[in-house]
């Protein structure tokens, strides 16, 4: 599958007040603005399939499959293009931000000018022109305005609902329709964020190398990393893969032992394993998928074993605390019974009941 070729040249400096044609999204990057964007699907669509083995029959090979060296060069080219696009969009984003900051300064200045003019007009109406206004409006400006509002109140009452509806529609329209540069700014920010996610995901995938012993015989010489220089020892790849596996297991163990080995550490380790599970989907459909899933299953078993240990410790603690809790309940029950007996025998009613009981016993004896 052909890799999209995108322009890596930076945007031309915009003229002050002129249109910014370079800020429009490149057609090759519109897939980053798709709401259903998935970095794994983008990488699988952009890169061709890998030839499994040099001894594979020509009939069984895919027509688009390429060897590891070609795939590595295409991967480096694709990353270079994405990095160049990231730099270009960052420059455009910086220029748009500078324009917004400059425009905000001018807007703030204009607002201050209008504010000063409004204050000056208010001072003129209330102070210097107050005498002239009294000549034309003897009752005063406030009383005249109040009387005018009262006379027009009946006529405006019928139009009040329509005016409120129009104002609500105008507010909704202003909230929905943003300026064009704000829309472009949001789109560029979204594209930049997704580009960074793809580059970060691909970088983590390149760093996670499996030892050849974990793979099948047919794929024991296949790796997603770049080809090693001539003269590289055959066991270096095995040692590197084993070292990465040991580091990942040590990281999970460290997370499980953090915070005293309680629920917080268990949750942190579970999230890390889930992240590794999502990273393994990059190799979906490849010969390394089963081996990587098997490794992640091993990490998940470590977390599951720790969870079982914590549950067993919790049950053991509850079993040890059960006799103490029962003794506490019996003690509380006996104290409540004692208090109830004391309350029954403490007042006049208690003495009356005892006298009646003694009288009944004497009648029975006679």
C-alpha positions as CSV (number, residue, x, y, z in Angstrom):
1,X,0.0,0.0,0.0
2,X,1.4,3.3,-1.0
3,X,2.4,5.7,1.8
4,X,0.9,9.2,1.4
5,X,3.4,11.8,0.3
6,X,3.0,15.1,2.1
7,X,4.8,18.3,1.7
8,X,7.4,19.0,4.3
9,X,8.0,22.7,3.5
10,X,7.1,25.2,6.1
11,X,4.3,27.8,5.6
12,X,5.1,31.1,4.1
13,X,4.9,34.1,6.4
14,X,1.4,35.6,6.2
15,X,0.9,39.2,5.4
16,X,-0.7,41.4,8.0
17,X,-4.5,41.3,7.6
18,X,-4.3,38.9,4.6
19,X,-5.8,35.5,4.2
20,X,-3.9,32.5,5.6
21,X,-4.1,29.8,2.9
22,X,-1.2,27.8,4.5
23,X,-3.2,27.3,7.7
24,X,-5.7,25.0,5.9
25,X,-5.4,21.3,6.7
26,X,-3.3,19.3,4.3
27,X,-5.4,16.7,2.4
28,X,-3.0,13.9,3.5
29,X,-3.6,14.8,7.2
30,X,-7.4,14.9,7.1
31,X,-7.6,11.3,8.4
32,X,-6.1,12.7,11.7
33,X,-9.2,14.9,12.1
34,X,-11.6,11.9,11.6
35,X,-13.7,11.4,14.8
36,X,-13.1,7.6,14.5
37,X,-9.3,8.0,14.3
38,X,-7.3,5.0,15.4
39,X,-3.4,5.1,15.4
40,X,-3.1,1.3,14.9
41,X,-5.3,1.4,11.8
42,X,-3.4,4.3,10.4
43,X,-0.1,2.5,10.8
44,X,-1.5,-0.7,9.3
45,X,-2.9,1.2,6.3
46,X,0.2,3.3,5.7
47,X,2.7,0.4,5.8
48,X,2.7,-2.6,3.5
49,X,2.7,-6.1,4.8
50,X,6.0,-7.8,5.7
51,X,7.5,-10.7,3.9
52,X,7.5,-13.6,6.4
53,X,10.6,-15.5,5.3
54,X,13.1,-15.3,2.4
55,X,12.4,-19.0,1.6
56,X,8.7,-18.5,1.3
57,X,7.2,-19.6,-2.0
58,X,6.4,-16.8,-4.5
59,X,2.8,-18.0,-4.9
60,X,2.1,-17.7,-1.2
61,X,3.5,-14.2,-0.9
62,X,1.3,-11.1,-1.0
63,X,1.7,-9.0,-4.0
64,X,2.3,-5.9,-1.8
65,X,4.6,-7.6,0.8
66,X,8.1,-6.2,1.2
67,X,11.2,-7.4,3.0
68,X,12.3,-6.0,6.4
69,X,14.9,-3.6,5.1
70,X,12.3,-1.9,2.7
71,X,9.7,-1.8,5.5
72,X,12.3,-0.2,7.8
73,X,13.2,2.5,5.3
74,X,9.5,3.2,4.5
75,X,8.8,3.5,8.3
76,X,11.6,6.0,8.7
77,X,10.4,8.0,5.8
78,X,6.8,8.0,7.1
79,X,8.0,9.1,10.6
80,X,10.1,11.9,8.9
81,X,7.0,13.1,7.0
82,X,4.9,13.1,10.1
83,X,7.6,15.0,12.1
84,X,7.9,17.6,9.3
85,X,4.1,18.0,9.3
86,X,4.1,18.3,13.1
87,X,6.8,21.1,12.8
88,X,4.8,22.9,10.1
89,X,1.6,22.8,12.0
90,X,3.3,23.9,15.2
91,X,4.6,27.0,13.3
92,X,1.1,27.7,12.0
93,X,-0.3,27.3,15.4
94,X,2.3,29.7,16.8
95,X,1.5,32.3,14.2
96,X,-2.2,32.0,14.8
97,X,-1.6,32.4,18.5
98,X,0.5,35.5,17.9
99,X,-2.3,37.0,15.7
100,X,-4.9,36.3,18.4
101,X,-2.7,38.0,21.0
102,X,-2.1,41.0,18.8
103,X,-5.8,41.2,18.0
104,X,-6.7,40.9,21.7
105,X,-4.5,43.9,22.5
106,X,-6.1,46.0,19.8
107,X,-9.6,44.9,21.0
108,X,-8.8,45.7,24.6
109,X,-7.6,49.2,23.5
110,X,-10.8,49.8,21.6
111,X,-12.9,48.6,24.5
112,X,-11.0,51.0,26.8
113,X,-11.6,53.9,24.3
114,X,-15.3,53.2,24.2
115,X,-15.5,52.9,27.9
116,X,-13.8,56.3,28.3
117,X,-16.2,57.8,25.8
118,X,-19.2,56.3,27.6
119,X,-18.0,57.6,31.0
120,X,-17.4,61.0,29.5
121,X,-20.9,61.1,28.0
122,X,-22.4,60.0,31.4
123,X,-20.5,62.8,33.2
124,X,-21.6,65.4,30.7
125,X,-25.2,64.4,31.0
126,X,-25.2,64.4,34.8
127,X,-23.0,67.4,35.4
128,X,-22.2,69.9,32.7
129,X,-25.3,69.5,30.7
130,X,-27.7,68.9,33.6
131,X,-28.9,72.6,33.5
132,X,-29.5,72.5,29.8
133,X,-31.5,69.3,30.1
134,X,-33.6,70.8,32.9
135,X,-34.6,73.6,30.5
136,X,-36.0,71.1,27.9
137,X,-37.2,68.6,30.4
138,X,-38.3,70.5,33.6
139,X,-39.5,67.3,35.3
140,X,-36.0,65.8,35.1
141,X,-34.6,63.2,32.7
142,X,-35.2,60.3,35.1
143,X,-38.9,61.2,35.7
144,X,-39.5,61.7,32.0
145,X,-38.0,58.4,31.1
146,X,-40.0,56.6,33.8
147,X,-43.3,58.2,32.6
148,X,-42.4,57.3,29.0
149,X,-41.8,53.7,30.0
150,X,-45.1,53.6,31.9
151,X,-47.0,54.8,28.9
152,X,-45.3,52.4,26.6
153,X,-45.4,49.5,29.0
154,X,-48.8,48.2,27.7
155,X,-47.7,48.4,24.1
156,X,-44.4,46.6,24.8
157,X,-45.9,43.8,26.9
158,X,-47.3,42.0,23.8
159,X,-43.8,42.1,22.1
160,X,-41.9,41.0,25.1
161,X,-42.0,37.3,24.4
162,X,-41.0,37.8,20.7
163,X,-38.1,40.0,21.8
164,X,-36.8,37.4,24.3
165,X,-37.1,34.7,21.6
166,X,-35.1,36.7,19.2
167,X,-32.4,37.5,21.8
168,X,-32.2,33.8,22.7
169,X,-31.7,32.9,19.0
170,X,-29.0,35.6,18.6
171,X,-27.2,34.3,21.6
172,X,-27.4,30.7,20.4
173,X,-26.2,31.8,16.9
174,X,-23.2,33.7,18.5
175,X,-22.3,30.6,20.6
176,X,-22.5,28.2,17.6
177,X,-20.8,30.3,14.9
178,X,-17.2,30.8,15.9
179,X,-14.7,32.8,13.8
180,X,-13.0,30.9,11.1
181,X,-9.5,31.2,12.6
182,X,-10.8,29.7,15.9
183,X,-12.2,26.7,14.0
184,X,-8.9,26.2,12.1
185,X,-7.0,26.6,15.4
186,X,-9.0,23.8,17.0
187,X,-8.5,21.6,14.0
188,X,-4.8,22.1,13.9
189,X,-4.5,21.5,17.6
190,X,-6.5,18.2,17.2
191,X,-4.3,17.1,14.3
192,X,-1.1,17.9,16.2
193,X,-2.3,16.0,19.3
194,X,-3.1,12.9,17.2
195,X,0.2,13.1,15.3
196,X,2.0,13.1,18.7
197,X,-0.1,10.1,19.8
198,X,0.8,8.2,16.7
199,X,4.5,9.0,16.9
200,X,4.5,8.1,20.6
201,X,2.7,4.8,20.0
202,X,5.0,3.8,17.2
203,X,8.1,4.7,19.3
204,X,6.9,2.5,22.1
205,X,6.2,-0.3,19.6
206,X,9.8,0.0,18.2
207,X,11.3,-0.2,21.7
208,X,9.4,-3.4,22.7
209,X,11.5,-6.0,21.0
210,X,10.9,-9.7,21.6
211,X,13.7,-12.3,21.8
212,X,13.7,-14.7,18.8
213,X,13.3,-17.6,21.1
214,X,9.7,-16.5,21.9
215,X,8.8,-16.6,18.2
216,X,8.2,-19.5,15.9
217,X,10.9,-21.0,13.8
218,X,9.6,-19.4,10.6
219,X,9.6,-15.9,12.2
220,X,12.6,-16.2,14.5
221,X,14.6,-13.7,12.4
222,X,11.8,-11.2,12.0
223,X,11.7,-8.0,14.1
224,X,10.0,-4.6,13.8
225,X,13.2,-2.9,14.6
226,X,15.7,-1.6,12.0
227,X,18.2,-4.1,10.6
228,X,21.4,-4.4,12.5
229,X,24.8,-3.4,10.9
230,X,26.9,-6.2,9.5
231,X,28.9,-8.2,12.0
232,X,26.3,-8.0,14.7
233,X,26.5,-11.0,16.9
234,X,23.6,-13.5,16.5
235,X,22.8,-13.6,20.2
236,X,22.6,-9.9,20.8
237,X,19.0,-9.7,19.7
238,X,18.1,-12.5,22.1
239,X,19.9,-10.7,25.0
240,X,18.2,-7.4,24.1
241,X,14.8,-9.0,24.0
242,X,15.3,-10.8,27.3
243,X,16.5,-7.6,28.9
244,X,13.4,-5.8,27.8
245,X,11.2,-8.6,29.1
246,X,13.0,-8.5,32.5
247,X,12.5,-4.8,32.7
248,X,8.8,-5.0,32.0
249,X,8.4,-7.8,34.6
250,X,10.4,-5.8,37.1
251,X,8.2,-2.7,36.4
252,X,5.1,-4.7,37.1
253,X,6.6,-6.2,40.3
254,X,7.6,-2.7,41.5
255,X,4.1,-1.4,40.8
256,X,2.6,-4.3,42.8
257,X,4.9,-3.6,45.7
258,X,4.3,0.2,45.7
259,X,2.2,1.7,48.5
260,X,2.8,-1.3,50.8
261,X,1.6,-3.8,48.2
262,X,-2.1,-2.8,48.7
263,X,-5.0,-2.0,46.4
264,X,-3.4,1.1,45.0
265,X,-0.3,-0.8,43.7
266,X,-2.6,-3.5,42.3
267,X,-4.6,-0.9,40.4
268,X,-1.5,0.8,39.0
269,X,-0.1,-2.6,37.8
270,X,-3.4,-3.5,36.2
271,X,-3.5,-0.2,34.2
272,X,0.1,-0.8,33.0
273,X,-0.8,-4.3,31.8
274,X,-3.9,-2.9,30.1
275,X,-1.6,-0.4,28.3
276,X,0.7,-3.2,27.2
277,X,-2.4,-5.1,25.9
278,X,-3.4,-2.1,23.8
279,X,0.2,-1.7,22.5
280,X,0.2,-5.4,21.4
281,X,-2.7,-4.6,19.0
282,X,-0.1,-2.9,16.7
283,X,1.0,-6.4,15.7
284,X,-2.5,-7.7,15.1
285,X,-2.5,-10.1,12.2
286,X,1.3,-10.5,12.2
287,X,3.5,-13.4,13.2
288,X,4.4,-11.7,16.4
289,X,0.9,-11.3,17.7
290,X,0.6,-14.6,19.5
291,X,4.0,-14.2,21.2
292,X,3.3,-10.7,22.4
293,X,-0.2,-11.6,23.7
294,X,1.4,-14.6,25.5
295,X,3.9,-12.2,27.2
296,X,1.1,-9.8,28.2
297,X,-0.9,-12.8,29.6
298,X,2.1,-13.6,31.8
299,X,2.1,-10.1,33.2
300,X,-1.6,-10.3,33.7
301,X,-1.1,-13.5,35.6
302,X,1.3,-11.8,37.9
303,X,-1.4,-9.1,38.7
304,X,-4.0,-11.8,39.2
305,X,-1.8,-13.8,41.6
306,X,-1.3,-10.7,43.7
307,X,-5.0,-10.0,43.7
308,X,-5.7,-13.5,45.0
309,X,-3.1,-13.0,47.7
310,X,-4.7,-9.8,48.8
311,X,-8.1,-11.4,48.9
312,X,-6.8,-14.3,50.9
313,X,-5.1,-11.9,53.4
314,X,-8.3,-10.0,53.7
315,X,-10.3,-13.1,54.4
316,X,-7.7,-14.3,56.9
317,X,-7.8,-10.9,58.7
318,X,-11.6,-11.1,58.9
319,X,-11.5,-14.6,60.2
320,X,-9.1,-13.5,63.0
321,X,-11.2,-10.5,63.9
322,X,-14.5,-12.5,64.0
323,X,-14.1,-13.8,67.6
324,X,-13.1,-10.3,68.8
325,X,-16.1,-8.8,67.1
326,X,-18.4,-11.4,68.6
327,X,-17.1,-10.8,72.1
328,X,-17.6,-7.1,71.5
329,X,-21.2,-7.7,70.4
330,X,-21.9,-9.9,73.4
331,X,-20.4,-7.3,75.8
332,X,-22.5,-4.6,74.2
333,X,-25.6,-6.7,74.5
334,X,-25.0,-7.6,78.1
335,X,-24.4,-3.9,79.0
336,X,-27.6,-3.0,77.3
337,X,-29.5,-5.6,79.2
338,X,-28.0,-4.4,82.5
339,X,-29.0,-0.9,81.7
340,X,-32.5,-2.0,80.9
341,X,-32.8,-3.9,84.2
342,X,-31.5,-0.9,86.1
343,X,-34.0,1.4,84.3
344,X,-36.9,-1.0,85.2
345,X,-36.0,-1.1,88.9
346,X,-34.9,2.4,89.4
347,X,-38.1,4.5,89.3
348,X,-41.5,4.4,91.1
349,X,-42.9,2.1,88.4
350,X,-40.2,-0.5,89.2
351,X,-41.1,-0.5,92.9
352,X,-44.8,-0.8,92.2
353,X,-44.2,-3.9,90.0
354,X,-42.1,-5.5,92.6
355,X,-44.8,-5.0,95.3
356,X,-47.4,-6.5,92.9
357,X,-45.2,-9.4,92.3
358,X,-44.6,-10.0,96.0
359,X,-48.4,-9.7,96.7
360,X,-49.2,-12.2,94.0
361,X,-46.6,-14.7,95.4
362,X,-48.2,-14.3,98.9
363,X,-51.7,-15.0,97.5
364,X,-50.5,-18.1,95.8
365,X,-48.8,-19.3,99.0
366,X,-52.0,-18.9,101.0
